[in-house]
């Protein structure tokens, strides 16, 4: 549940539907599913294997498992920094969600234009509301981290993950009763290849990687706490299955509501904060109820991912410097909280000019660098490390009994297909290709 909670986040419920909408639905969904199976699943097993074998923080695990050049390979474990950097803007977005939970109790915008005006007013002028909810997110996440993986993160996920799934499945069940559900199914599963280009393939690979929480050390750190003789393949399968299922369910539900109440699927990142609230308004009083439920689900998804984004670096300072868990958790929390304030201000009128560098403000630069460089690089390092550095006999002794005849196919994919895909994604997102 902790690993699934790490994987299931804003990428499933917020990002996946609007990306699918931009690329025409069914064709993109098909590419995404194939990508998850061929690349995401392979890397998930590899990352779990490193954590399971290393039994320590990412840096120490890489260092201990490398048969030679340990002083170089230990730096592969610093991919945990990616999660900490993501938290700089992730916490701010969770703050927006908290704000929408509260406002949806009494207010929903009547039109998409009104919803856009409301969202932009919060984003560009309302410092104190954003700062207040950003602070709430910081306090909650840090508190859970101080309790540890078993005592805090796992317990939280055992509550939030089932609750998240109950809310989503409940809203999905209601969506199936609406006339537009069939149209949403057609959009999600009937391929429209006219909107598919090379960029769509790269986006599918990049998003599959992001939504599975790969390349940031979270799955590796959690796997260090797994019991001996755990079935890594089975665990990886359930994490990937839950993550992908929730993305599909969320997409069907959202598109049903949008079609039912006159909004389109391709509304970009504002789909959740702009198009959807206006659709909920059309439902009448029940719309407020569904809006609150939806943003609660979104908050739960964000919070379960957040603790996993920070935990790798918390564990690093505990293992390498003998810090107490409280000290490490508070220090990492303050890091993303304080720099997150800068990210928040970079969207505010009066500050954004000073915090804009080139064509992006600070908020967007952090998002871009983590997605375009840090996550793909982390995946590339893990694939090379397990595929070429750790002795094949050690890998085979653990995974052959679990994968059976599929071991050689998985090993080939990890050594040759995945690294090439990660390299292409990284170059494309950096604008080189």
KEFINU-471050 format. One record per residue (C-alpha): z, x, y; residue in three letters; chain; residue number from 1. Coordinates in steps of 0.05 Angstrom, whole numbers, padded with zeros to 5 digits. Example, Ala and Ser with C-alpha at 12.3 -4.5 7.8 and 13.67 -1.06 7.14 Angstrom:
2
NODE     pz     px     py resn chain resi
NODE  00156  00246 -00090  ALA     A    1
NODE  00143  00273 -00021  SER     A    2
//
This chain:
433
NODE     pz     px     py resn chain resi
NODE  00000  00000  00000  UNK     A    1
NODE  00015  00058  00047  UNK     A    2
NODE -00053  00089  00034  UNK     A    3
NODE -00087  00022  00040  UNK     A    4
NODE -00049  00009  00104  UNK     A    5
NODE -00075  00075  00131  UNK     A    6
NODE -00146  00056  00114  UNK     A    7
NODE -00143 -00016  00137  UNK     A    8
NODE -00141 -00013  00212  UNK     A    9
NODE -00177 -00032  00276  UNK     A   10
NODE -00241 -00005  00245  UNK     A   11
NODE -00243 -00061  00194  UNK     A   12
NODE -00228 -00121  00238  UNK     A   13
NODE -00251 -00098  00306  UNK     A   14
NODE -00305 -00045  00297  UNK     A   15
NODE -00341 -00064  00232  UNK     A   16
NODE -00361 -00135  00254  UNK     A   17
NODE -00390 -00114  00320  UNK     A   18
NODE -00428 -00055  00289  UNK     A   19
NODE -00456 -00101  00236  UNK     A   20
NODE -00476 -00148  00291  UNK     A   21
NODE -00512 -00094  00330  UNK     A   22
NODE -00552 -00072  00270  UNK     A   23
NODE -00574 -00140  00245  UNK     A   24
NODE -00521 -00157  00193  UNK     A   25
NODE -00542 -00155  00120  UNK     A   26
NODE -00583 -00091  00119  UNK     A   27
NODE -00528 -00051  00153  UNK     A   28
NODE -00475 -00081  00108  UNK     A   29
NODE -00515 -00059  00047  UNK     A   30
NODE -00522  00012  00074  UNK     A   31
NODE -00448  00013  00090  UNK     A   32
NODE -00428 -00009  00020  UNK     A   33
NODE -00472  00043 -00013  UNK     A   34
NODE -00443  00096  00035  UNK     A   35
NODE -00372  00076  00018  UNK     A   36
NODE -00388  00081 -00057  UNK     A   37
NODE -00426  00147 -00057  UNK     A   38
NODE -00391  00185 -00001  UNK     A   39
NODE -00326  00151  00019  UNK     A   40
NODE -00301  00143 -00052  UNK     A   41
NODE -00317  00215 -00069  UNK     A   42
NODE -00280  00243 -00009  UNK     A   43
NODE -00222  00195 -00021  UNK     A   44
NODE -00212  00224 -00091  UNK     A   45
NODE -00218  00295 -00065  UNK     A   46
NODE -00168  00285 -00009  UNK     A   47
NODE -00118  00252 -00057  UNK     A   48
NODE -00128  00310 -00105  UNK     A   49
NODE -00110  00362 -00052  UNK     A   50
NODE -00047  00325 -00032  UNK     A   51
NODE -00028  00310 -00104  UNK     A   52
NODE -00036  00383 -00126  UNK     A   53
NODE -00007  00414 -00063  UNK     A   54
NODE  00055  00369 -00056  UNK     A   55
NODE  00065  00392  00016  UNK     A   56
NODE  00036  00382  00086  UNK     A   57
NODE -00038  00393  00093  UNK     A   58
NODE -00034  00465  00118  UNK     A   59
NODE  00012  00488  00062  UNK     A   60
NODE -00028  00450  00009  UNK     A   61
NODE -00093  00485  00029  UNK     A   62
NODE -00058  00552  00032  UNK     A   63
NODE -00025  00544 -00036  UNK     A   64
NODE -00086  00517 -00072  UNK     A   65
NODE -00136  00569 -00047  UNK     A   66
NODE -00144  00623 -00100  UNK     A   67
NODE -00163  00674 -00045  UNK     A   68
NODE -00172  00677  00030  UNK     A   69
NODE -00109  00635  00038  UNK     A   70
NODE -00100  00657  00110  UNK     A   71
NODE -00167  00626  00127  UNK     A   72
NODE -00165  00563  00085  UNK     A   73
NODE -00097  00542  00112  UNK     A   74
NODE -00132  00522  00176  UNK     A   75
NODE -00166  00466  00137  UNK     A   76
NODE -00100  00431  00137  UNK     A   77
NODE -00100  00424  00212  UNK     A   78
NODE -00147  00365  00205  UNK     A   79
NODE -00082  00326  00215  UNK     A   80
NODE -00092  00340  00289  UNK     A   81
NODE -00150  00290  00287  UNK     A   82
NODE -00103  00233  00273  UNK     A   83
NODE -00056  00254  00328  UNK     A   84
NODE -00113  00257  00377  UNK     A   85
NODE -00139  00189  00355  UNK     A   86
NODE -00070  00161  00370  UNK     A   87
NODE -00078  00180  00443  UNK     A   88
NODE -00126  00121  00453  UNK     A   89
NODE -00107  00081  00391  UNK     A   90
NODE -00038  00067  00418  UNK     A   91
NODE -00068  00041  00483  UNK     A   92
NODE -00114 -00006  00445  UNK     A   93
NODE -00055 -00032  00404  UNK     A   94
NODE -00022 -00045  00471  UNK     A   95
NODE -00081 -00089  00491  UNK     A   96
NODE -00073 -00127  00426  UNK     A   97
NODE  00001 -00139  00440  UNK     A   98
NODE -00018 -00165  00508  UNK     A   99
NODE -00068 -00213  00478  UNK     A  100
NODE -00017 -00239  00428  UNK     A  101
NODE  00028 -00259  00486  UNK     A  102
NODE -00025 -00288  00531  UNK     A  103
NODE -00059 -00327  00475  UNK     A  104
NODE  00004 -00369  00467  UNK     A  105
NODE -00013 -00405  00531  UNK     A  106
NODE -00081 -00384  00557  UNK     A  107
NODE -00151 -00376  00530  UNK     A  108
NODE -00213 -00364  00573  UNK     A  109
NODE -00260 -00423  00576  UNK     A  110
NODE -00325 -00382  00576  UNK     A  111
NODE -00348 -00313  00555  UNK     A  112
NODE -00357 -00295  00628  UNK     A  113
NODE -00285 -00314  00644  UNK     A  114
NODE -00262 -00275  00583  UNK     A  115
NODE -00300 -00214  00606  UNK     A  116
NODE -00270 -00219  00676  UNK     A  117
NODE -00200 -00226  00647  UNK     A  118
NODE -00208 -00166  00600  UNK     A  119
NODE -00239 -00122  00654  UNK     A  120
NODE -00184 -00140  00703  UNK     A  121
NODE -00132 -00116  00653  UNK     A  122
NODE -00171 -00054  00635  UNK     A  123
NODE -00188 -00031  00705  UNK     A  124
NODE -00131 -00055  00749  UNK     A  125
NODE -00069 -00073  00710  UNK     A  126
NODE -00032 -00007  00699  UNK     A  127
NODE  00037 -00035  00686  UNK     A  128
NODE  00018 -00086  00633  UNK     A  129
NODE -00019 -00033  00594  UNK     A  130
NODE  00036  00018  00603  UNK     A  131
NODE  00090 -00032  00580  UNK     A  132
NODE  00054 -00049  00515  UNK     A  133
NODE  00033  00024  00503  UNK     A  134
NODE  00107  00041  00508  UNK     A  135
NODE  00125 -00014  00458  UNK     A  136
NODE  00074  00013  00409  UNK     A  137
NODE  00101  00084  00417  UNK     A  138
NODE  00173  00062  00404  UNK     A  139
NODE  00156  00021  00342  UNK     A  140
NODE  00111  00075  00311  UNK     A  141
NODE  00161  00131  00325  UNK     A  142
NODE  00218  00091  00295  UNK     A  143
NODE  00180  00079  00230  UNK     A  144
NODE  00161  00152  00226  UNK     A  145
NODE  00234  00174  00231  UNK     A  146
NODE  00248  00135  00167  UNK     A  147
NODE  00199  00175  00126  UNK     A  148
NODE  00143  00156  00078  UNK     A  149
NODE  00186  00123  00025  UNK     A  150
NODE  00240  00095  00070  UNK     A  151
NODE  00197  00074  00129  UNK     A  152
NODE  00122  00076  00121  UNK     A  153
NODE  00118  00047  00051  UNK     A  154
NODE  00169 -00007  00066  UNK     A  155
NODE  00133 -00028  00129  UNK     A  156
NODE  00066 -00030  00093  UNK     A  157
NODE  00096 -00071  00036  UNK     A  158
NODE  00111 -00125  00089  UNK     A  159
NODE  00054 -00117  00139  UNK     A  160
NODE -00004 -00108  00090  UNK     A  161
NODE  00009 -00172  00049  UNK     A  162
NODE  00022 -00210  00114  UNK     A  163
NODE -00043 -00184  00144  UNK     A  164
NODE -00081 -00206  00082  UNK     A  165
NODE -00048 -00275  00081  UNK     A  166
NODE -00067 -00286  00155  UNK     A  167
NODE -00139 -00263  00145  UNK     A  168
NODE -00148 -00302  00081  UNK     A  169
NODE -00118 -00364  00113  UNK     A  170
NODE -00166 -00359  00172  UNK     A  171
NODE -00223 -00344  00125  UNK     A  172
NODE -00207 -00406  00083  UNK     A  173
NODE -00211 -00448  00147  UNK     A  174
NODE -00276 -00414  00166  UNK     A  175
NODE -00307 -00435  00099  UNK     A  176
NODE -00298 -00508  00119  UNK     A  177
NODE -00340 -00501  00183  UNK     A  178
NODE -00414 -00516  00185  UNK     A  179
NODE -00431 -00447  00210  UNK     A  180
NODE -00402 -00411  00149  UNK     A  181
NODE -00468 -00412  00112  UNK     A  182
NODE -00503 -00381  00173  UNK     A  183
NODE -00450 -00326  00175  UNK     A  184
NODE -00461 -00312  00101  UNK     A  185
NODE -00536 -00307  00112  UNK     A  186
NODE -00526 -00260  00170  UNK     A  187
NODE -00479 -00215  00131  UNK     A  188
NODE -00517 -00212  00065  UNK     A  189
NODE -00591 -00225  00080  UNK     A  190
NODE -00621 -00157  00099  UNK     A  191
NODE -00659 -00154  00165  UNK     A  192
NODE -00692 -00085  00161  UNK     A  193
NODE -00725 -00092  00229  UNK     A  194
NODE -00661 -00068  00264  UNK     A  195
NODE -00649 -00010  00217  UNK     A  196
NODE -00667  00061  00239  UNK     A  197
NODE -00639  00131  00227  UNK     A  198
NODE -00583  00117  00276  UNK     A  199
NODE -00560  00058  00233  UNK     A  200
NODE -00554  00103  00172  UNK     A  201
NODE -00513  00155  00210  UNK     A  202
NODE -00469  00100  00240  UNK     A  203
NODE -00456  00071  00171  UNK     A  204
NODE -00434  00139  00144  UNK     A  205
NODE -00391  00154  00204  UNK     A  206
NODE -00358  00086  00203  UNK     A  207
NODE -00345  00088  00129  UNK     A  208
NODE -00310  00154  00140  UNK     A  209
NODE -00269  00129  00199  UNK     A  210
NODE -00247  00064  00168  UNK     A  211
NODE -00223  00097  00103  UNK     A  212
NODE -00179  00145  00144  UNK     A  213
NODE -00214  00205  00115  UNK     A  214
NODE -00216  00274  00147  UNK     A  215
NODE -00150  00266  00185  UNK     A  216
NODE -00101  00287  00131  UNK     A  217
NODE -00067  00220  00124  UNK     A  218
NODE -00088  00205  00052  UNK     A  219
NODE -00073  00277  00034  UNK     A  220
NODE -00002  00273  00062  UNK     A  221
NODE  00012  00207  00028  UNK     A  222
NODE -00014  00233 -00038  UNK     A  223
NODE  00037  00290 -00036  UNK     A  224
NODE  00090  00236 -00049  UNK     A  225
NODE  00054  00206 -00109  UNK     A  226
NODE  00091  00209 -00175  UNK     A  227
NODE  00067  00258 -00227  UNK     A  228
NODE  00014  00231 -00275  UNK     A  229
NODE -00010  00181 -00223  UNK     A  230
NODE -00081  00158 -00232  UNK     A  231
NODE -00117  00184 -00170  UNK     A  232
NODE -00182  00150 -00186  UNK     A  233
NODE -00149  00082 -00195  UNK     A  234
NODE -00109  00091 -00130  UNK     A  235
NODE -00172  00112 -00093  UNK     A  236
NODE -00210  00052 -00120  UNK     A  237
NODE -00158  00002 -00097  UNK     A  238
NODE -00153  00033 -00028  UNK     A  239
NODE -00229  00031 -00020  UNK     A  240
NODE -00233 -00039 -00050  UNK     A  241
NODE -00179 -00068 -00004  UNK     A  242
NODE -00208 -00034  00057  UNK     A  243
NODE -00279 -00057  00044  UNK     A  244
NODE -00258 -00128  00024  UNK     A  245
NODE -00219 -00138  00088  UNK     A  246
NODE -00278 -00113  00130  UNK     A  247
NODE -00325 -00163  00096  UNK     A  248
NODE -00275 -00221  00101  UNK     A  249
NODE -00262 -00205  00174  UNK     A  250
NODE -00336 -00202  00189  UNK     A  251
NODE -00351 -00269  00155  UNK     A  252
NODE -00293 -00302  00190  UNK     A  253
NODE -00310 -00276  00259  UNK     A  254
NODE -00384 -00292  00254  UNK     A  255
NODE -00368 -00362  00230  UNK     A  256
NODE -00325 -00376  00291  UNK     A  257
NODE -00376 -00344  00338  UNK     A  258
NODE -00434 -00383  00310  UNK     A  259
NODE -00394 -00448  00308  UNK     A  260
NODE -00377 -00444  00381  UNK     A  261
NODE -00440 -00417  00411  UNK     A  262
NODE -00429 -00342  00416  UNK     A  263
NODE -00473 -00288  00385  UNK     A  264
NODE -00454 -00233  00336  UNK     A  265
NODE -00480 -00173  00376  UNK     A  266
NODE -00429 -00169  00432  UNK     A  267
NODE -00409 -00096  00422  UNK     A  268
NODE -00337 -00071  00428  UNK     A  269
NODE -00318 -00131  00470  UNK     A  270
NODE -00330 -00179  00412  UNK     A  271
NODE -00256 -00186  00396  UNK     A  272
NODE -00229 -00186  00467  UNK     A  273
NODE -00285 -00224  00501  UNK     A  274
NODE -00329 -00266  00455  UNK     A  275
NODE -00275 -00288  00405  UNK     A  276
NODE -00223 -00314  00455  UNK     A  277
NODE -00277 -00358  00486  UNK     A  278
NODE -00295 -00384  00417  UNK     A  279
NODE -00221 -00399  00402  UNK     A  280
NODE -00218 -00439  00468  UNK     A  281
NODE -00271 -00487  00442  UNK     A  282
NODE -00226 -00505  00384  UNK     A  283
NODE -00176 -00539  00430  UNK     A  284
NODE -00101 -00531  00419  UNK     A  285
NODE -00111 -00503  00349  UNK     A  286
NODE -00150 -00447  00382  UNK     A  287
NODE -00086 -00418  00412  UNK     A  288
NODE -00055 -00418  00343  UNK     A  289
NODE -00114 -00382  00311  UNK     A  290
NODE -00118 -00333  00369  UNK     A  291
NODE -00045 -00313  00361  UNK     A  292
NODE -00054 -00307  00285  UNK     A  293
NODE -00116 -00265  00293  UNK     A  294
NODE -00086 -00217  00343  UNK     A  295
NODE -00023 -00212  00300  UNK     A  296
NODE -00067 -00191  00241  UNK     A  297
NODE -00103 -00141  00286  UNK     A  298
NODE -00036 -00113  00310  UNK     A  299
NODE -00011 -00106  00238  UNK     A  300
NODE -00075 -00069  00219  UNK     A  301
NODE -00069 -00023  00278  UNK     A  302
NODE  00005 -00008  00266  UNK     A  303
NODE -00003  00007  00192  UNK     A  304
NODE -00058  00056  00209  UNK     A  305
NODE -00020  00087  00267  UNK     A  306
NODE  00038  00113  00227  UNK     A  307
NODE -00011  00147  00180  UNK     A  308
NODE -00048  00180  00238  UNK     A  309
NODE  00016  00215  00261  UNK     A  310
NODE  00050  00229  00194  UNK     A  311
NODE  00008  00291  00174  UNK     A  312
NODE  00032  00331  00235  UNK     A  313
NODE  00103  00305  00227  UNK     A  314
NODE  00103  00331  00156  UNK     A  315
NODE  00073  00397  00179  UNK     A  316
NODE  00131  00411  00227  UNK     A  317
NODE  00182  00390  00174  UNK     A  318
NODE  00152  00436  00120  UNK     A  319
NODE  00132  00496  00162  UNK     A  320
NODE  00187  00498  00215  UNK     A  321
NODE  00244  00461  00181  UNK     A  322
NODE  00248  00410  00236  UNK     A  323
NODE  00287  00347  00222  UNK     A  324
NODE  00245  00285  00211  UNK     A  325
NODE  00273  00253  00274  UNK     A  326
NODE  00256  00314  00317  UNK     A  327
NODE  00185  00319  00288  UNK     A  328
NODE  00172  00244  00295  UNK     A  329
NODE  00196  00241  00367  UNK     A  330
NODE  00158  00303  00387  UNK     A  331
NODE  00092  00278  00358  UNK     A  332
NODE  00105  00209  00386  UNK     A  333
NODE  00116  00237  00456  UNK     A  334
NODE  00052  00277  00449  UNK     A  335
NODE  00007  00217  00438  UNK     A  336
NODE  00047  00173  00485  UNK     A  337
NODE  00045  00219  00546  UNK     A  338
NODE -00028  00240  00538  UNK     A  339
NODE -00043  00167  00522  UNK     A  340
NODE -00020  00150  00593  UNK     A  341
NODE -00075  00196  00619  UNK     A  342
NODE -00125  00160  00574  UNK     A  343
NODE -00100  00094  00601  UNK     A  344
NODE -00106  00116  00673  UNK     A  345
NODE -00177  00141  00662  UNK     A  346
NODE -00199  00068  00658  UNK     A  347
NODE -00162  00047  00721  UNK     A  348
NODE -00198  00041  00787  UNK     A  349
NODE -00172  00095  00834  UNK     A  350
NODE -00159  00144  00777  UNK     A  351
NODE -00220  00142  00733  UNK     A  352
NODE -00263  00184  00780  UNK     A  353
NODE -00214  00242  00776  UNK     A  354
NODE -00209  00233  00700  UNK     A  355
NODE -00283  00229  00686  UNK     A  356
NODE -00319  00291  00661  UNK     A  357
NODE -00394  00288  00655  UNK     A  358
NODE -00415  00220  00629  UNK     A  359
NODE -00348  00200  00599  UNK     A  360
NODE -00278  00187  00622  UNK     A  361
NODE -00218  00219  00587  UNK     A  362
NODE -00208  00158  00542  UNK     A  363
NODE -00280  00160  00518  UNK     A  364
NODE -00281  00236  00509  UNK     A  365
NODE -00221  00234  00462  UNK     A  366
NODE -00254  00179  00422  UNK     A  367
NODE -00320  00217  00420  UNK     A  368
NODE -00292  00285  00401  UNK     A  369
NODE -00250  00257  00344  UNK     A  370
NODE -00307  00214  00316  UNK     A  371
NODE -00364  00263  00327  UNK     A  372
NODE -00330  00329  00309  UNK     A  373
NODE -00260  00326  00280  UNK     A  374
NODE -00267  00272  00226  UNK     A  375
NODE -00334  00294  00198  UNK     A  376
NODE -00311  00367  00200  UNK     A  377
NODE -00248  00348  00162  UNK     A  378
NODE -00289  00313  00108  UNK     A  379
NODE -00337  00372  00104  UNK     A  380
NODE -00280  00421  00094  UNK     A  381
NODE -00248  00379  00039  UNK     A  382
NODE -00313  00371  00002  UNK     A  383
NODE -00326  00446  00004  UNK     A  384
NODE -00254  00463 -00014  UNK     A  385
NODE -00250  00419 -00076  UNK     A  386
NODE -00323  00430 -00095  UNK     A  387
NODE -00328  00505 -00087  UNK     A  388
NODE -00259  00537 -00075  UNK     A  389
NODE -00209  00505 -00123  UNK     A  390
NODE -00226  00526 -00194  UNK     A  391
NODE -00267  00473 -00230  UNK     A  392
NODE -00221  00477 -00290  UNK     A  393
NODE -00161  00455 -00248  UNK     A  394
NODE -00200  00397 -00218  UNK     A  395
NODE -00228  00377 -00285  UNK     A  396
NODE -00161  00379 -00321  UNK     A  397
NODE -00135  00324 -00274  UNK     A  398
NODE -00197  00282 -00261  UNK     A  399
NODE -00238  00285 -00324  UNK     A  400
NODE -00189  00240 -00363  UNK     A  401
NODE -00191  00191 -00305  UNK     A  402
NODE -00265  00192 -00289  UNK     A  403
NODE -00291  00202 -00360  UNK     A  404
NODE -00367  00211 -00364  UNK     A  405
NODE -00372  00200 -00288  UNK     A  406
NODE -00336  00265 -00273  UNK     A  407
NODE -00399  00307 -00269  UNK     A  408
NODE -00434  00257 -00224  UNK     A  409
NODE -00374  00255 -00177  UNK     A  410
NODE -00369  00331 -00176  UNK     A  411
NODE -00443  00338 -00161  UNK     A  412
NODE -00438  00287 -00104  UNK     A  413
NODE -00378  00322 -00075  UNK     A  414
NODE -00412  00391 -00076  UNK     A  415
NODE -00481  00373 -00052  UNK     A  416
NODE -00490  00302 -00026  UNK     A  417
NODE -00427  00293  00014  UNK     A  418
NODE -00428  00359  00052  UNK     A  419
NODE -00501  00348  00074  UNK     A  420
NODE -00485  00277  00096  UNK     A  421
NODE -00424  00299  00135  UNK     A  422
NODE -00463  00355  00169  UNK     A  423
NODE -00519  00308  00189  UNK     A  424
NODE -00470  00256  00215  UNK     A  425
NODE -00433  00309  00256  UNK     A  426
NODE -00497  00336  00287  UNK     A  427
NODE -00523  00266  00302  UNK     A  428
NODE -00458  00242  00335  UNK     A  429
NODE -00456  00306  00376  UNK     A  430
NODE -00526  00290  00401  UNK     A  431
NODE -00559  00351  00368  UNK     A  432
NODE -00604  00308  00324  UNK     A  433
//
